[in-house]
Every structure is written in structure tokens, then in C-alpha cells.
Amino acid sequence: MSETFNLVVVSAGTSDPSSTRMLADRTAQRVAAVAAERGSAVRTRVIDLRELASDITTALTSQLVTPRLQQAVDALGAADGLIAAAPVYKAGASGLFTSFFHVLDNDLLIGKPTVLAATAGTSRHALVVDDQMRSLFAYLRTLPVPTSLFAAPEEWGDAALNKRIDRAAFELVLLMESGFARQLRDETWQSYQHELGSDGGRELDIDVDSDLMRLATGGSAF
């Protein structure tokens, strides 16, 4: 049965052209090719974070979500799969990248299949993806694929990088085909802990008439 999957690429590259965007695009193209081989289609949306830098800063400092940032949030909410790519600065994923995911609702990406990718000027930073980025996406409760992607300058012509991209793309397609995130939201969503107001009204019901809630609002428990 043919399906069309929504794939969202988040790239935090700041230069033009950007090696980070190049790695993300190459991965997205391979995801589309793998899906086509299996009888499905992929609709790709790219979120280029350098274009949202001021919007992300505004959200961090004032909790104000601009229309442009809201469009990115809506795209992520509708995504069947995600590719998240960051440049490495000072032995960590860039602040622009982490700040974007810090301003997202904690419920937005639960169960979303995700490819994690990073680029750097030296292969000494290769562990940043698994050591730092995976922990962030574990907190957001995404479903990262087993294969991480990393590219330093000397690796772009290496066939091993293409093999890793192929493997990550295949893993992502399999997870998207499984419908895991959709089934989770439809069948077991209420078993997750949601922050107050973080699920757009779908969070667990709160008993506002309990003794604790009356005390919290200045009333009496009796």
C-alpha cells in the first residue's frame, strides 16, 4: 500500500553553502529514494535555522512564538520523520541548534523517528552525536534511529559515509512505515506524563476540585 510520508529536515548550518545542510540534504534524498523503492513517497520540508535565529532568540527570552517559528513548529508536529543536523562548535552541537529544540513543546516530538547528524572541522568531534545530541532527543522522547551520522572534511569522499547514510535512511523509512508515532498518539497518549498546557488541551485531566488545587488557588482544603 503506497503512502506519502512527511519528512522534516532541521539544519543548523550557518554558512552558504553549508556542510551541515549538505549532509542533511544528502540524507533526505536517500530517504526519499529508499521509500520510492518500497512503493512510497516522501514530501520533504526543510527548516533552515539560520533564517529563524532572531525568532528563536525571541522565544527563549520572552516565550513569544513568532508566526515564522510557529510554521516550523506546525511542520514538526505533522512530520512522520525528522532529520536533525547540527554543526559542532566548542565540542558540542551549536547553540542555535540546541536553542531551537529548547523552545519546543516537550510533547511535540514524542515517538517521532529521527536521524541525528553532525558536521565538524575534525573527526575528534565524532562522538558529539551520540554523547550529546542523543541525550537531548531522549529528553524530547523522540525515536532516534540506531545509526548516527557524522562528517568531517576528510570523510566527504569516503564510501563509508555513504554506507552510513544508506543505513540511517533505511532505518528511518522502516520506522516511518511502522506508524509507531501515530499509533502511540492514538492509542497510548494518556499514559504519558504531560506538562500542564503542553499538549494543546489533550494532556491528562486535572481535578481542580481537589484539596491540593483549592489550597494552591488560595482556598481552603475543608
C-alpha positions as a Python dict, from the first residue, in 0.01 Angstrom:
ca = {
    (1, 'M'): (0, 0, 0),
    (2, 'S'): (151, 331, -111),
    (3, 'E'): (193, 604, 147),
    (4, 'T'): (321, 960, 144),
    (5, 'F'): (542, 1047, 440),
    (6, 'N'): (612, 1397, 567),
    (7, 'L'): (985, 1434, 630),
    (8, 'V'): (1115, 1745, 806),
    (9, 'V'): (1483, 1840, 785),
    (10, 'V'): (1618, 2071, 1055),
    (11, 'S'): (1956, 2217, 961),
    (12, 'A'): (2154, 2449, 1186),
    (13, 'G'): (2427, 2526, 936),
    (14, 'T'): (2511, 2896, 923),
    (15, 'S'): (2723, 2928, 609),
    (16, 'D'): (2611, 2918, 248),
    (17, 'P'): (2683, 2660, 125),
    (18, 'S'): (2680, 2467, 450),
    (19, 'S'): (2833, 2125, 507),
    (20, 'T'): (2563, 2061, 767),
    (21, 'R'): (2288, 2133, 516),
    (22, 'M'): (2474, 1922, 260),
    (23, 'L'): (2475, 1620, 492),
    (24, 'A'): (2108, 1671, 580),
    (25, 'D'): (2008, 1706, 213),
    (26, 'R'): (2204, 1401, 109),
    (27, 'T'): (2033, 1200, 382),
    (28, 'A'): (1688, 1331, 287),
    (29, 'Q'): (1746, 1241, -77),
    (30, 'R'): (1843, 889, 24),
    (31, 'V'): (1535, 858, 247),
    (32, 'A'): (1316, 956, -49),
    (33, 'A'): (1494, 704, -274),
    (34, 'V'): (1458, 419, -23),
    (35, 'A'): (1089, 498, 27),
    (36, 'A'): (1033, 504, -350),
    (37, 'E'): (1199, 164, -383),
    (38, 'R'): (947, 36, -128),
    (39, 'G'): (648, 189, -307),
    (40, 'S'): (602, 504, -100),
    (41, 'A'): (666, 875, -149),
    (42, 'V'): (831, 1136, 71),
    (43, 'R'): (733, 1502, 95),
    (44, 'T'): (1030, 1697, 236),
    (45, 'R'): (1021, 2027, 424),
    (46, 'V'): (1347, 2198, 524),
    (47, 'I'): (1372, 2420, 831),
    (48, 'D'): (1687, 2630, 797),
    (49, 'L'): (1755, 2757, 1148),
    (50, 'R'): (1981, 3043, 1043),
    (51, 'E'): (1669, 3206, 895),
    (52, 'L'): (1493, 3170, 1232),
    (53, 'A'): (1777, 3285, 1458),
    (54, 'S'): (1602, 3603, 1577),
    (55, 'D'): (1270, 3419, 1620),
    (56, 'I'): (1437, 3153, 1835),
    (57, 'T'): (1603, 3420, 2050),
    (58, 'T'): (1269, 3594, 2096),
    (59, 'A'): (1107, 3269, 2207),
    (60, 'L'): (1389, 3198, 2451),
    (61, 'T'): (1378, 3540, 2614),
    (62, 'S'): (1007, 3622, 2608),
    (63, 'Q'): (822, 3296, 2532),
    (64, 'L'): (675, 3473, 2230),
    (65, 'V'): (635, 3243, 1930),
    (66, 'T'): (651, 3439, 1606),
    (67, 'P'): (447, 3332, 1301),
    (68, 'R'): (762, 3206, 1127),
    (69, 'L'): (860, 2995, 1425),
    (70, 'Q'): (503, 2866, 1457),
    (71, 'Q'): (517, 2745, 1097),
    (72, 'A'): (826, 2541, 1185),
    (73, 'V'): (656, 2401, 1495),
    (74, 'D'): (349, 2304, 1291),
    (75, 'A'): (567, 2129, 1033),
    (76, 'L'): (738, 1927, 1305),
    (77, 'G'): (405, 1836, 1459),
    (78, 'A'): (284, 1696, 1126),
    (79, 'A'): (609, 1514, 1048),
    (80, 'D'): (631, 1137, 1011),
    (81, 'G'): (1009, 1153, 1031),
    (82, 'L'): (1283, 1401, 1116),
    (83, 'I'): (1643, 1464, 1018),
    (84, 'A'): (1820, 1689, 1271),
    (85, 'A'): (2163, 1815, 1165),
    (86, 'A'): (2396, 2041, 1361),
    (87, 'P'): (2745, 2184, 1320),
    (88, 'V'): (2978, 2122, 1613),
    (89, 'Y'): (3126, 2424, 1790),
    (90, 'K'): (3344, 2407, 2104),
    (91, 'A'): (3297, 2029, 2128),
    (92, 'G'): (2918, 2048, 2125),
    (93, 'A'): (2617, 2094, 1898),
    (94, 'S'): (2575, 2460, 1808),
    (95, 'G'): (2377, 2689, 2036),
    (96, 'L'): (2139, 2773, 1752),
    (97, 'F'): (2053, 2405, 1716),
    (98, 'T'): (2002, 2333, 2086),
    (99, 'S'): (1814, 2660, 2143),
    (100, 'F'): (1561, 2569, 1876),
    (101, 'F'): (1482, 2239, 2041),
    (102, 'H'): (1479, 2402, 2385),
    (103, 'V'): (1189, 2628, 2286),
    (104, 'L'): (977, 2343, 2150),
    (105, 'D'): (691, 2198, 2348),
    (106, 'N'): (803, 1886, 2533),
    (107, 'D'): (515, 1687, 2380),
    (108, 'L'): (574, 1789, 2019),
    (109, 'L'): (815, 1516, 1911),
    (110, 'I'): (713, 1218, 2122),
    (111, 'G'): (781, 898, 1927),
    (112, 'K'): (899, 1075, 1609),
    (113, 'P'): (1157, 868, 1415),
    (114, 'T'): (1471, 1081, 1387),
    (115, 'V'): (1809, 1071, 1215),
    (116, 'L'): (2074, 1259, 1415),
    (117, 'A'): (2359, 1413, 1217),
    (118, 'A'): (2651, 1648, 1278),
    (119, 'T'): (2945, 1801, 1096),
    (120, 'A'): (3273, 1940, 1227),
    (121, 'G'): (3617, 2052, 1116),
    (122, 'T'): (3780, 1746, 1269),
    (123, 'S'): (3684, 1386, 1333),
    (124, 'R'): (3775, 1433, 1701),
    (125, 'H'): (3416, 1556, 1747),
    (126, 'A'): (3258, 1238, 1607),
    (127, 'L'): (3111, 1137, 1945),
    (128, 'V'): (2910, 1457, 1985),
    (129, 'V'): (2610, 1299, 1811),
    (130, 'D'): (2583, 1001, 2044),
    (131, 'D'): (2721, 1167, 2358),
    (132, 'Q'): (2523, 1493, 2348),
    (133, 'M'): (2256, 1502, 2079),
    (134, 'R'): (2105, 1165, 2171),
    (135, 'S'): (2053, 1277, 2530),
    (136, 'L'): (1865, 1588, 2414),
    (137, 'F'): (1640, 1386, 2187),
    (138, 'A'): (1589, 1124, 2456),
    (139, 'Y'): (1458, 1403, 2679),
    (140, 'L'): (1221, 1508, 2400),
    (141, 'R'): (1113, 1140, 2378),
    (142, 'T'): (1184, 1102, 2008),
    (143, 'L'): (1282, 770, 1849),
    (144, 'P'): (1636, 818, 1706),
    (145, 'V'): (1745, 558, 1453),
    (146, 'P'): (2039, 337, 1558),
    (147, 'T'): (2282, 482, 1302),
    (148, 'S'): (2423, 828, 1376),
    (149, 'L'): (2576, 1042, 1103),
    (150, 'F'): (2890, 1249, 1133),
    (151, 'A'): (3108, 1407, 865),
    (152, 'A'): (3443, 1580, 895),
    (153, 'P'): (3611, 1731, 585),
    (154, 'E'): (3819, 1421, 512),
    (155, 'E'): (3510, 1197, 513),
    (156, 'W'): (3308, 1353, 232),
    (157, 'G'): (3480, 1141, -32),
    (158, 'D'): (3482, 827, 180),
    (159, 'A'): (3245, 549, 71),
    (160, 'A'): (3191, 465, 438),
    (161, 'L'): (2992, 787, 484),
    (162, 'N'): (2755, 691, 204),
    (163, 'K'): (2709, 349, 363),
    (164, 'R'): (2615, 510, 695),
    (165, 'I'): (2372, 744, 519),
    (166, 'D'): (2215, 448, 338),
    (167, 'R'): (2180, 261, 666),
    (168, 'A'): (2029, 557, 854),
    (169, 'A'): (1788, 629, 569),
    (170, 'F'): (1668, 270, 560),
    (171, 'E'): (1618, 266, 936),
    (172, 'L'): (1417, 588, 920),
    (173, 'V'): (1193, 459, 641),
    (174, 'L'): (1123, 139, 834),
    (175, 'L'): (1025, 337, 1143),
    (176, 'M'): (803, 571, 943),
    (177, 'E'): (635, 273, 778),
    (178, 'S'): (564, 122, 1120),
    (179, 'G'): (340, 416, 1212),
    (180, 'F'): (479, 400, 1565),
    (181, 'A'): (436, 770, 1648),
    (182, 'R'): (82, 778, 1509),
    (183, 'Q'): (-24, 466, 1700),
    (184, 'L'): (133, 599, 2017),
    (185, 'R'): (-65, 921, 1992),
    (186, 'D'): (-389, 743, 1902),
    (187, 'E'): (-374, 453, 2146),
    (188, 'T'): (-148, 522, 2447),
    (189, 'W'): (-112, 902, 2462),
    (190, 'Q'): (-279, 935, 2801),
    (191, 'S'): (-24, 704, 2962),
    (192, 'Y'): (247, 969, 2916),
    (193, 'Q'): (323, 1244, 3162),
    (194, 'H'): (242, 1582, 3008),
    (195, 'E'): (326, 1923, 3145),
    (196, 'L'): (28, 2145, 3220),
    (197, 'G'): (-86, 2302, 2894),
    (198, 'S'): (190, 2138, 2692),
    (199, 'D'): (-36, 1916, 2483),
    (200, 'G'): (-275, 2173, 2343),
    (201, 'G'): (-561, 2063, 2570),
    (202, 'R'): (-503, 1689, 2528),
    (203, 'E'): (-295, 1648, 2846),
    (204, 'L'): (-422, 1443, 3137),
    (205, 'D'): (-734, 1579, 3307),
    (206, 'I'): (-667, 1771, 3626),
    (207, 'D'): (-908, 1763, 3916),
    (208, 'V'): (-938, 2130, 4003),
    (209, 'D'): (-1171, 2048, 4290),
    (210, 'S'): (-916, 1850, 4488),
    (211, 'D'): (-791, 1967, 4830),
    (212, 'L'): (-447, 2038, 4684),
    (213, 'M'): (-580, 2251, 4399),
    (214, 'R'): (-805, 2451, 4632),
    (215, 'L'): (-507, 2524, 4854),
    (216, 'A'): (-296, 2620, 4553),
    (217, 'T'): (-555, 2878, 4446),
    (218, 'G'): (-578, 3035, 4794),
    (219, 'G'): (-883, 2847, 4914),
    (220, 'S'): (-936, 2605, 5198),
    (221, 'A'): (-897, 2229, 5187),
    (222, 'F'): (-1204, 2194, 5409),
}
